[in-house]
Amino acid sequence: MEKHSNNFCVILAGGHGRRLWPSSRVNCPKQFVDFFGTGRTQLQSTFDRMSRIIPAENIYVNTRHRYADMVREQLTDLPAENILSEPVNRNTAPSVAWAGARIHRKCENARIIIVPSDQMIVGEEAFQKNVMQGLEFVAENDIILTMGIRPTRPEPGYGYIQIGEPSLVNGIYKVRSFTEKPERDFARLFMESGEFFWNTGMFLSNVNYLRKFFLDNLPDIFPRLGAVKEITNLAEELKYVHDHFPAYPNLSMDKVALEMSDNAYVMRCDFGWADLGTWHSIYEFKQCQGNDNVVIDSEVLLENCQNNIIKLPKGHVGVINGLDGYIVAEQGDVLLICKKSDSSSLIRKYINEVGLRFGEQYM
């Protein structure tokens, strides 16, 4: 596939991944882990996917200072200056604003796709086609475009985008409303209505509108981040960001684009997709492929077990009898066994308790 020199990608890879604890730990979050035993980490798989359609020199990775060395080690083809290392975590909107300002300085006609580093994509050909369609659309239209997937189950862990008026391009609609992580009953209503798409967290825009978008929606912070475009020395830029970044608000790109903006559109996409953010979402995605128990790259002997998700370290063998609806996950010095249905709230609680009682090295 021909790679257009005006196409850019920003990979968001700064999260702690705590919802997949203990397989994802603060010192080595999920994006840096070969979670499924494929030989590639989630970050590497995302870079591989995007570099097939975007020039490698046009791919940027936002991460935290503490993870910058991991990015360099895992992405040896990525230019060192394309790693945007943040001093503190301020969620994804400030990350995108900084990357957009950096890209704007390099190419004033850039079309940008922003992607998380922790997603499963099924159907690479369809994905590539949808991305290229989206980039062409935002090149001609001053909007924020998100990629939506038609729901296949009432998943409460995802965001739901309600479609509004259709655009002049088939399959692209104005965003009418956005609901983040609804109760399962509401998720079922959304799915059955046919008016909602899952939010993938992937956003596209042209660089000039992206700048205006942040000026309109984050007027208190973007003039400071926007100044990055005028700084020509990389060392000066990094010092500027280091000094100013901690003052920025903690805001997600999802919230700013889908709740605070009135100029967002959603594209109906044709590829298979899953968010790899929680044990429950991984179980639901894998279980739809026909397994009552989801065993991830692990050696186990199961008897009278159903509806479980299991991940053990290499070299460990698990023998499990009579378990129904549980997460069994071990990594290093931590073993987690808890009800799958309660996992999102329980894991947050356990991480905090373990850190306080036994030390932060277990978090």
Salt bridges, closest charged atoms under 4 A:
ASP48 OD1 - ARG40 NH2 2.88
ASP69 OD1 - ARG72 NH1 2.61
GLU108 OE2 - LYS229 NZ 3.30
ASP118 OD2 - LYS30 NZ 2.76
GLU124 OE2 - ARG49 NE 3.36
GLU124 OE1 - ARG52 NH1 3.36
GLU136 OE2 - ARG111 NH2 3.27
GLU155 OE1 - ARG153 NE 3.35
GLU155 OE2 - HIS280 ND1 3.54
ASP185 OD1 - ARG188 NH1 3.62
ASP216 OD2 - LYS212 NZ 2.69
GLU237 OE2 - ARG102 NE 2.72
GLU237 OE1 - ARG105 NH2 2.64
ASP243 OD2 - LYS239 NZ 2.84
ASP243 OD1 - HIS242 ND1 3.68
GLU259 OE1 - LYS255 NZ 2.96
GLU284 OE1 - ARG153 NE 3.75
GLU284 OE2 - HIS280 NE2 3.31
ASP297 OD1 - LYS314 NZ 2.85
GLU330 OE1 - HIS316 ND1 3.37
ASP333 OD1 - ARG25 NH2 2.79
